[in-house]
C-alpha cells in the first residue's frame, strides 16, 4: 500500500512533459501478437498497466525487452495459451488480446474480465464483433471460448462506440479474408495510433478517427517500428493541476487537437490557453468559474478527465454540474472530495457542485486511477495536509507524478504505508 502526502497551497509554475499514452500502448502491445516477428515501440510509458500487458505477452511466449522508454517485442514463439482469471482480472484491457490471438491462431480461451470499480463493463460488443467475422464464441464457466477456421470480413455496426470493441474488431479484421467495414466505431485518438501501428505491420486499415473504419484483410503481417502518441489524459490532468492552483504551466509533448475538449472547458473556467507547436501553456485565474461538463465518447469530454474536472469545480465561483454518461458507477471520488470540504450532491448520473472558496486537507482514499488523480489535484489546492491512500492506483496511469509536480513547486511526496 502506498500513500501520497501533499502540503497544499502552492501555485504550480514551470514546464512539465507528458509521457506516452497508456491507452495507445495497450492495444498496440495486443496487436503485436498478430504476427510472429519483432517490433520496436518507442515512447512507452513506465506504468503498471503496461507492465501487466508485458506479463501477459510473456506468459503467451513473447520475448519483451525494455530499455528505458523503448520496448522490443518478439512474438515469434507465441502460443494461444488459455488466459486465466488471475491475469485477466488485473486489468480490463487484457481483453485486447482477444482479436489478435483469434486472428493469428484461430482459437482463444480467456477468462471473463468481470466488473471493475467504475461499472460492469461487459464484453458483448467485442464478442458480437468476433462472431460477425465468422468465429464461434461460447461463454461458459467464466471463460470465453472463441475459434474459427478462418475469419471473413463483414459489415459490423456497433451499438455504442466502445473503444476496446473497436480495437479488437480492427485487429482481428486485419487478417480476415476480404473487407470489413466497422460502423459507429469509436473515434478516440488512440485508435488512430493503433491504425498507424497496424499499417506499419503491413495491414490495410483506413478511417480511424472517424465513425467508419475500413479494413482490407491481408495474408500476413510483420514486425515494425512505431512511436506511441503522447497521453492526452495525462496532459489534461496537468492542465487541471495548473488550473486548480491558479498556476502558470507549460505542458510539453501534447497533440493539442486531441486535448481540445478539455482545453475548451478550461477556457470556460477563465483560464488563458496558448498552443505553441506541441506545447500548451495555461495561465489560470486565482479562482475558476463554474462550468457544466457532460462526458461523451471522443470528441466529447473524456470520462477519464471527469473526476479531475470535478475537483476543479469544487473550488469554482458558482455552481457546476458534471454528468457522467459513459460509466454507471464513476462517482466514487465524490465522498472523498467531500471529506476535503467540497459541497457535492449527486442526482442520478449528475453531480451538482457548489463551489467553495477553500478546501481543507484530510485523509482520503483513491478508488481507481482517475479518482486518485482528482484527489491529488484537490490536495494541491487544499489548505494544510492531504493524504491520498491507495496511491498505487496512480501508477497504473501516471509516470512519476509526484516527481513531475515537485518540479512545478508542489510539496508532494510518496511513502509506503
Ligand atoms: C477505454 C479506455 C478507458 C476509458 C474508456 C472510455 C483503454 C485501455 N481504456 O476503455 O480508459 O475510460 O475507453 O473512454 O483504452 N460497453 C458495452 N459492451 C462492450 C464494451 C463496452 O456495453 O462490449 C460499454 C461499457 O460498459 C461502457 C462503454 O461501453 O459503459 C464504454 O466502454 P469502452 O469504450 O469499451 O471502454 P474501454 O475500451 O473498456
Boltz pocket constraint, residues with backbone or C-beta under 6 A from the ligand:
constraints:
  - pocket:
      binder: B
      contacts: [[A, 22], [A, 23], [A, 24], [A, 26], [A, 92], [A, 93], [A, 119], [A, 120], [A, 121], [A, 122], [A, 123], [A, 124], [A, 125], [A, 126], [A, 127], [A, 160], [A, 161], [A, 162], [A, 163], [A, 164], [A, 165], [A, 186], [A, 190], [A, 303], [A, 304], [A, 325], [A, 326], [A, 327], [A, 328]]
      max_distance: 6.0
